Protein backbone atom coordinates (compact mmCIF):
# COMPACT_ATOMS: atom_id res chain seq x y z
CA UNK A 1 0.00 0.00 0.00
CA UNK A 2 1.33 3.44 -0.96
CA UNK A 3 1.36 5.99 1.84
CA UNK A 4 0.14 9.47 0.96
CA UNK A 5 2.85 12.12 1.29
CA UNK A 6 2.60 14.30 4.38
CA UNK A 7 1.08 17.76 4.11
CA UNK A 8 3.84 20.22 3.23
CA UNK A 9 5.00 22.79 5.77
CA UNK A 10 6.47 26.18 4.93
CA UNK A 11 7.93 27.75 8.07
CA UNK A 12 9.44 31.21 8.31
CA UNK A 13 12.33 31.71 10.75
CA UNK A 14 12.55 35.42 11.50
CA UNK A 15 15.71 34.91 13.57
CA UNK A 16 16.71 38.06 15.55
CA UNK A 17 14.57 40.31 13.41
CA UNK A 18 11.24 42.00 13.96
CA UNK A 19 9.69 44.66 16.17
CA UNK A 20 5.97 45.10 16.78
CA UNK A 21 5.61 46.78 13.39
CA UNK A 22 6.59 43.50 11.71
CA UNK A 23 3.28 41.99 12.77
CA UNK A 24 1.72 43.74 9.78
CA UNK A 25 3.66 41.36 7.52
CA UNK A 26 2.32 38.39 9.49
CA UNK A 27 -1.21 39.77 9.18
CA UNK A 28 -0.81 39.97 5.41
CA UNK A 29 0.24 36.32 5.34
CA UNK A 30 -2.68 35.40 7.58
CA UNK A 31 -5.18 37.13 5.32
CA UNK A 32 -3.76 35.50 2.19
CA UNK A 33 -4.02 32.06 3.79
CA UNK A 34 -7.67 32.76 4.46
CA UNK A 35 -8.19 33.00 0.72
CA UNK A 36 -6.08 29.96 -0.15
CA UNK A 37 -7.78 27.00 -1.75
CA UNK A 38 -7.35 23.27 -1.40
CA UNK A 39 -3.81 21.98 -1.53
CA UNK A 40 -2.29 24.87 0.42
CA UNK A 41 0.56 23.86 2.73
CA UNK A 42 0.66 24.36 6.46
CA UNK A 43 2.25 27.75 7.07
CA UNK A 44 4.09 28.81 10.20
CA UNK A 45 6.02 31.87 11.35
CA UNK A 46 8.69 31.55 14.06
CA UNK A 47 9.29 35.06 15.41
CA UNK A 48 11.68 36.17 18.15
CA UNK A 49 10.43 35.41 21.64
CA UNK A 50 9.36 39.02 22.18
CA UNK A 51 6.72 38.63 19.47
CA UNK A 52 5.31 35.22 20.41
CA UNK A 53 2.34 36.52 22.39
CA UNK A 54 1.55 39.38 19.98
CA UNK A 55 1.76 37.08 16.97
CA UNK A 56 -0.50 34.58 18.70
CA UNK A 57 -3.14 37.32 18.85
CA UNK A 58 -2.67 38.09 15.16
CA UNK A 59 -2.90 34.43 14.15
CA UNK A 60 -5.74 33.40 16.47
CA UNK A 61 -8.50 31.53 14.65
CA UNK A 62 -6.62 31.55 11.34
CA UNK A 63 -4.64 29.06 9.27
CA UNK A 64 -1.36 30.68 10.29
CA UNK A 65 0.56 28.63 12.85
CA UNK A 66 3.27 29.94 15.17
CA UNK A 67 6.51 28.44 16.42
CA UNK A 68 9.46 29.57 18.52
CA UNK A 69 13.15 29.59 17.63
CA UNK A 70 14.66 27.75 20.60
CA UNK A 71 13.87 26.36 24.03
CA UNK A 72 15.63 25.18 27.17
CA UNK A 73 15.64 21.47 27.96
CA UNK A 74 14.23 22.01 31.47
CA UNK A 75 10.62 22.83 32.19
CA UNK A 76 11.57 25.53 34.71
CA UNK A 77 14.41 26.59 36.96
CA UNK A 78 17.31 28.98 37.50
CA UNK A 79 18.14 29.62 33.84
CA UNK A 80 18.16 33.38 33.46
CA UNK A 81 17.31 34.52 29.96
CA UNK A 82 16.09 31.12 28.78
CA UNK A 83 12.57 30.04 27.87
CA UNK A 84 11.11 26.58 28.38
CA UNK A 85 9.04 24.55 25.95
CA UNK A 86 6.15 24.78 28.39
CA UNK A 87 6.36 28.58 28.34
CA UNK A 88 6.36 28.50 24.54
CA UNK A 89 3.32 26.25 24.52
CA UNK A 90 1.60 28.69 26.90
CA UNK A 91 1.90 31.50 24.33
CA UNK A 92 -0.16 29.54 21.82
CA UNK A 93 2.76 28.26 19.75
CA UNK A 94 2.61 24.75 18.34
CA UNK A 95 6.26 24.17 17.43
CA UNK A 96 9.83 25.12 18.23
CA UNK A 97 13.01 25.07 16.16
CA UNK A 98 15.92 23.28 17.83
CA UNK A 99 19.49 22.73 16.70
CA UNK A 100 19.63 25.49 14.12
CA UNK A 101 23.18 25.84 12.84
CA UNK A 102 23.39 29.34 14.29
CA UNK A 103 22.61 27.93 17.75
CA UNK A 104 25.13 25.14 17.22
CA UNK A 105 27.82 27.62 16.10
CA UNK A 106 27.10 30.65 18.28
CA UNK A 107 26.23 28.76 21.46
CA UNK A 108 28.22 25.55 21.07
CA UNK A 109 25.16 23.33 21.06
CA UNK A 110 26.09 19.68 20.53
CA UNK A 111 23.82 16.96 19.21
CA UNK A 112 23.05 15.78 22.76
CA UNK A 113 21.86 19.28 23.69
CA UNK A 114 19.63 19.40 20.62
CA UNK A 115 18.30 15.97 21.48
CA UNK A 116 17.37 17.13 25.00
CA UNK A 117 15.61 20.19 23.60
CA UNK A 118 13.66 18.10 21.09
CA UNK A 119 12.58 15.80 23.92
CA UNK A 120 11.51 18.87 25.91
CA UNK A 121 9.39 20.03 22.99
CA UNK A 122 7.68 16.64 22.90
CA UNK A 123 7.17 16.75 26.65
CA UNK A 124 5.37 20.09 26.31
CA UNK A 125 3.21 18.96 23.41
CA UNK A 126 5.10 20.94 20.76
CA UNK A 127 6.39 19.84 17.38
CA UNK A 128 10.19 19.87 17.33
CA UNK A 129 11.70 21.20 14.11
CA UNK A 130 15.16 19.65 14.31
CA UNK A 131 17.82 21.25 12.10
CA UNK A 132 20.80 19.48 10.61
CA UNK A 133 23.33 20.32 7.89
CA UNK A 134 26.96 20.29 6.84
CA UNK A 135 29.59 23.02 6.54
CA UNK A 136 31.18 23.96 3.23
CA UNK A 137 34.35 22.14 4.21
CA UNK A 138 32.43 18.97 4.97
CA UNK A 139 30.59 19.26 1.65
CA UNK A 140 33.83 19.71 -0.31
CA UNK A 141 35.38 16.75 1.51
CA UNK A 142 32.50 14.50 0.49
CA UNK A 143 31.34 14.06 4.09
CA UNK A 144 27.79 15.39 3.76
CA UNK A 145 25.87 12.14 4.10
CA UNK A 146 27.96 10.97 7.03
CA UNK A 147 27.55 14.29 8.84
CA UNK A 148 23.79 14.28 8.30
CA UNK A 149 23.45 10.69 9.50
CA UNK A 150 25.53 11.42 12.62
CA UNK A 151 23.48 14.50 13.44
CA UNK A 152 20.23 12.60 13.02
CA UNK A 153 21.48 9.80 15.26
CA UNK A 154 22.56 12.23 17.97
CA UNK A 155 19.86 14.88 17.75
CA UNK A 156 16.63 12.87 17.51
CA UNK A 157 15.22 11.40 20.74
CA UNK A 158 13.35 8.11 20.82
CA UNK A 159 10.09 10.01 21.34
CA UNK A 160 10.04 11.03 17.67
CA UNK A 161 6.85 10.42 15.68
CA UNK A 162 5.50 11.83 12.43
CA UNK A 163 3.11 13.95 14.48
CA UNK A 164 5.64 15.61 16.77
CA UNK A 165 8.80 16.03 14.71
CA UNK A 166 9.96 17.77 11.55
CA UNK A 167 13.52 17.50 10.23
CA UNK A 168 14.99 20.53 8.45
CA UNK A 169 18.04 20.02 6.25
CA UNK A 170 19.94 23.28 5.99
CA UNK A 171 23.42 23.11 4.46
CA UNK A 172 25.24 25.67 6.58
CA UNK A 173 27.13 27.11 3.64
CA UNK A 174 23.84 27.96 1.91
CA UNK A 175 22.19 29.84 4.78
CA UNK A 176 21.92 33.52 3.98
CA UNK A 177 24.58 33.30 1.26
CA UNK A 178 22.40 33.10 -1.83
CA UNK A 179 24.05 29.77 -2.65
CA UNK A 180 22.03 26.59 -2.95
CA UNK A 181 23.00 22.97 -3.62
CA UNK A 182 21.97 21.52 -6.93
CA UNK A 183 18.55 19.86 -7.05
CA UNK A 184 20.35 16.54 -7.40
CA UNK A 185 22.36 17.18 -4.23
CA UNK A 186 19.24 18.15 -2.29
CA UNK A 187 17.40 15.06 -3.49
CA UNK A 188 20.32 12.82 -2.50
CA UNK A 189 20.50 14.20 1.04
CA UNK A 190 16.74 14.10 1.56
CA UNK A 191 16.66 10.49 0.38
CA UNK A 192 19.37 9.64 2.91
CA UNK A 193 17.43 11.39 5.67
CA UNK A 194 14.28 9.51 4.72
CA UNK A 195 16.14 6.21 4.81
CA UNK A 196 17.43 6.97 8.32
CA UNK A 197 13.99 8.00 9.57
CA UNK A 198 12.24 5.03 8.00
CA UNK A 199 14.70 2.54 9.43
CA UNK A 200 14.87 4.02 12.91
CA UNK A 201 11.30 5.15 13.49
CA UNK A 202 9.24 2.55 11.65
CA UNK A 203 6.40 2.76 10.88
CA UNK A 204 6.07 6.53 11.31
CA UNK A 205 9.41 7.46 9.73
CA UNK A 206 7.95 7.60 6.26
CA UNK A 207 5.55 10.31 7.36
CA UNK A 208 8.01 12.63 9.10
CA UNK A 209 8.23 15.85 7.13
CA UNK A 210 11.67 16.83 5.83
CA UNK A 211 12.10 20.51 5.02
CA UNK A 212 14.80 22.11 2.91
CA UNK A 213 16.33 25.39 4.09
CA UNK A 214 19.17 27.55 2.88
CA UNK A 215 18.59 30.56 0.60
CA UNK A 216 15.07 29.48 -0.34
CA UNK A 217 13.49 32.30 -2.33
CA UNK A 218 10.65 32.80 -4.80
CA UNK A 219 12.95 32.19 -7.78
CA UNK A 220 13.99 28.68 -6.71
CA UNK A 221 11.12 27.54 -4.49
CA UNK A 222 9.09 25.64 -7.06
CA UNK A 223 12.08 23.60 -8.25
CA UNK A 224 13.31 22.78 -4.74
CA UNK A 225 9.91 22.01 -3.24
CA UNK A 226 8.97 19.63 -6.04
CA UNK A 227 11.88 17.28 -5.31
CA UNK A 228 11.28 13.81 -3.82
CA UNK A 229 11.22 13.75 0.01
CA UNK A 230 11.16 17.55 0.21
CA UNK A 231 8.03 18.18 2.25
CA UNK A 232 8.35 21.94 2.58
CA UNK A 233 10.82 24.66 3.45
CA UNK A 234 12.37 26.43 6.40
CA UNK A 235 12.71 29.98 5.11
CA UNK A 236 14.97 32.63 6.59
CA UNK A 237 15.30 36.14 5.17
CA UNK A 238 12.61 35.69 2.55
CA UNK A 239 10.02 35.13 5.29
CA UNK A 240 10.41 38.65 6.65
CA UNK A 241 8.44 40.19 3.80
CA UNK A 242 4.95 38.87 3.21
CA UNK A 243 5.16 39.15 -0.58
CA UNK A 244 8.31 37.03 -0.77
CA UNK A 245 7.04 34.50 1.75
CA UNK A 246 3.71 34.15 -0.04
CA UNK A 247 5.51 33.68 -3.36
CA UNK A 248 7.33 30.69 -1.85
CA UNK A 249 4.10 29.31 -0.41
CA UNK A 250 2.57 29.68 -3.89
CA UNK A 251 4.85 26.88 -5.11
CA UNK A 252 2.21 24.54 -3.71
CA UNK A 253 -0.88 26.36 -4.97
Secondary structure, DSSP 8 states (H G I E B T S, - for coil): --------EEEEE--S---GGGHHHHHHHHHHHHT--TT--EEEEE--GGGHHHHHHHHTTSSEEEEES--BSSSSSS-TT--BHHHHHHTT--EEEES-HHHHHHH---HHHHHHHHHHHHHHT-EEEEEE---HHHHHTT-HHHHHHHHHHHH--TT--TTTEEEEEE-GGGTTTS----HHHHHHHHHHHHHHHHHHSTTGGGGSEEEEESS--HHHHHHHHTSTT--EEEESGGGSSHHHHHHHHGGG-
